Amino acid sequence: MKNNSTTRGGINFLEAIGIVFITLRLCGLIDWPWVWVLAPIWGGICLGVLAILVVYLYDKWLDRKDDRYIERRRAMKEREAQMKR
């Protein structure tokens, strides 16, 4: 029986650059501080955290927008009720 499932493995661009930088640093070909050698690795983590933060802030903005809409509708209904009296 033939297995038709495909799996994609491997590493992404930032991981590959990180491995290259670490190899170059360990071989003594570059004399960069370790912070910059490892930058592609923590850079990817920072991008992920930034994406999560943007989604969180957007969600909070939508909630605030919904709260203002609900408050306006409630105020309109109260004014209509007062006008009918």
Secondary structure as GFF3:
##gff-version 3
##sequence-region A 1 85
A	DSSP	alpha_helix	13	26	.	.	.	ID=ss1
A	DSSP	alpha_helix	34	37	.	.	.	ID=ss2
A	DSSP	alpha_helix	39	84	.	.	.	ID=ss3
###
